[in-house]
């Protein structure tokens, strides 16, 4: 059954392919964006691998290629009057919420980027919740969370909830969160605010704790060069596998932080689109917050680098792995076992990472090799400033 789907952050890496996919399936689709991501790129001097048309040009190209319409709303989710006007006008059946600052490194640059990330993400999400409550209470919110909310606990990571037995009594809580950046902390705040809205106001929501996404192409972006998405390879906005593939193309060492044992969940961008479709097709009940862990495989950073190195070698490219000091505050070897069965139970058919897929990504990137700026691959963002790190080391040595 066709629905009215509102995609927040519809100009982004995931938002634009998602909007096209739902439109192609016959839904009425509208996207919201304020183009902040394009401003952040200018601010730190980076750009996507393939230059992007404007959102309006992409929507026009989509209409020319498919005959379908994607409606546009330009504005800021932290402006409640704007959010209210969008909901009053469009009356969505489902809201896909990507509309936040998406980068952990960006949130850790300085106090300005940290406070901006916190205010932008948390306030924008709250405005969406209030708009649903007051204008569209039957709307199903599908919120993109992150596996980074959980951190790396020394126990299995369940899908959203944990049942605790304590002093002879039992209760089920949202799974305890130990986020690793101020960006990830905003996602924790979002999850708790959504949980509150479902419990107290009776809203319906699905929180998709997504792993690290990789890939360049979806079925829809492949239809026309003007429909491409914003593939990044820099340290701030690019994800690990995407960055490694670009490094392989230009002969840059594959930069692994520290020991490289940091293990996370990963999924193909095509599977992100598939998971969103499954979540919308199976809405939560009123008063329910469902939590799905959205990834298909687990890899350590070193394993990914080795996979890219070997795939590059098979294609005649010689690249090396270089371990560099870890700019982040994180465990470099740890236990990691995250459950992720609920989306599979709904029918997810994963695209698993293969050497052929990595080789295909490298070949596609190679078509744009002349546009790659090696100078922006490493940005030097540190979770702990050198001055503070040095002071702590001196203090620890004195204590010994």
Protein Blocks (a to p, Z undefined) as FASTA:
>chain_A
ZZddddehilbmklmmmmmmmmmnopacddddehlmmmmmmmnopacfbacddfklmmmm
mmmmnopacddddddfklmklmmmmmmmnopabdcdfbbcfbfklmmmpmmlmmmmmmmm
mmmmmmmmmmmmmmmmmbccdddddfklnopafbdcdehiacddeehiacddddddddfb
fklmmmmmmmmmmmmmmmmnopacddddddddedjbdfklmmpmklpccddfbfklpcfk
lmmmmmmmnopacddehjlpaccddddfklmmmmmmmmmmmccdehiacdddddfbdcdf
klmmmmmmmmmmmnopacdddddddfbdcdfbdcdddddfklmmnopacddddfklmmmm
mmmmmmmmmmpcfklmpgoiafbdfklmmmmmmmmmmmZZ
